[in-house]
């Protein structure tokens, strides 16, 4: 499996979180486009995903662009199972030497789930990222939804230094209706070698390097 590392640049001004990725700041950030679909059926089509990441002194900013002609979600409320909807996700491990990490999952409608976790699948849903912000925009005519997140370093109890490396996983689940049946397409930045869909594997984490 290929090693993956994303360089996270620092920006001068805070990003207003409204779901709009057409801001000038995002145009300067290199997109991650190499999402893979190791669990897909042969010949299945895939809708493209892009992710951009940057930071300032207080927040890690995440911008997802998910092309989608069949956007499916419902109001899950707070701490709902948004993984059952069209969803984008990021897992962060600020302390790579341990088994702990944080998860942020946002569905197309902007409903989200945040949690702390320990490998393997020991979830702490009582944990909340105080100060976390997210918004989405759905554009059915153009066939996409976009998502912005602002993840506060204070909530992660770690402010990254220049040159510091965290572990990071990036994911998307794309649900569609095909001939009256609901199908799913699991996408991830770094395949983990698992035979069945499972994002919560250490091997699905690449590196996030701060500069």
LINPE-V345794 format. One record per pair of residues at least 24 apart in sequence whose C-alpha atoms are under 8 Angstrom apart, sorted by the first residue. I is the first residue (numbers start at 1). J is the second residue. Records with the same first field share a line. If there is no record, write none. Layout:
# LINPE-V345794
I=J ; J
This chain:
# LINPE-V345794
1=191 ; 192 ; 193
2=190
3=190 ; 206
4=190 ; 206 ; 207
5=206 ; 207 ; 208 ; 209
6=207 ; 208 ; 209
7=208 ; 209 ; 210 ; 211
8=53 ; 54 ; 55 ; 208 ; 209 ; 210 ; 211
9=53 ; 54 ; 55 ; 210 ; 211
10=54 ; 55 ; 56 ; 57 ; 210 ; 211
11=54 ; 55 ; 56
12=56
13=56
14=56
15=61
17=133 ; 134 ; 135 ; 148 ; 149 ; 150
18=134 ; 135 ; 136 ; 137 ; 148
19=63 ; 134 ; 135 ; 136 ; 137 ; 146 ; 147 ; 148
20=136 ; 137 ; 146 ; 147 ; 148
21=63 ; 65 ; 146 ; 147 ; 148
26=52 ; 63
29=53 ; 54
34=189
35=171 ; 187 ; 188 ; 189 ; 190
36=187 ; 188 ; 189 ; 190 ; 191
37=185 ; 186 ; 187 ; 188 ; 191
38=186 ; 187 ; 191
39=185 ; 186 ; 195 ; 196 ; 197
40=185 ; 186
46=185
47=174
49=172
57=159
58=152 ; 153 ; 154 ; 159
59=150 ; 151 ; 152 ; 153
60=149 ; 150 ; 151 ; 152 ; 153
61=148 ; 149 ; 150 ; 151
62=147 ; 148 ; 149 ; 150
63=146 ; 147 ; 148 ; 149
64=88 ; 146 ; 147 ; 148
65=144 ; 145 ; 146 ; 147
66=144 ; 145 ; 146
67=143 ; 144 ; 145
68=143 ; 144 ; 145 ; 174
69=140 ; 143 ; 144
70=143 ; 175 ; 176 ; 177
71=108 ; 140 ; 144 ; 145 ; 175 ; 176
72=108 ; 175 ; 176
73=107 ; 108 ; 109
74=109
75=109 ; 111
76=111
77=111 ; 112
78=111 ; 112 ; 113
79=112 ; 113 ; 114 ; 125
80=111 ; 112 ; 113
81=113
82=106 ; 107 ; 111 ; 112 ; 113
83=107 ; 173
85=173 ; 174 ; 175
86=172 ; 173 ; 174 ; 175
87=172 ; 173 ; 174
88=170 ; 171 ; 172 ; 173
89=170 ; 171 ; 172
90=168 ; 169 ; 170 ; 171
91=168 ; 169 ; 170
92=166 ; 167 ; 168 ; 169
93=166 ; 167 ; 168
94=156 ; 158 ; 165 ; 166 ; 167
95=166 ; 167
96=166 ; 167
102=156
106=134 ; 147
108=136 ; 137 ; 138 ; 145 ; 146 ; 147
109=136 ; 137 ; 138
110=134 ; 135 ; 136 ; 147
119=200 ; 201 ; 202
120=200 ; 201
121=200
128=155
129=155 ; 156
130=155
131=155
160=210
161=210 ; 211
162=210 ; 211
163=209 ; 210 ; 211
164=209 ; 210 ; 211
165=207 ; 208 ; 209 ; 210
166=207 ; 208 ; 209
167=205 ; 206 ; 207 ; 208
168=205 ; 206 ; 207 ; 208
169=204 ; 205 ; 206
170=205
171=199
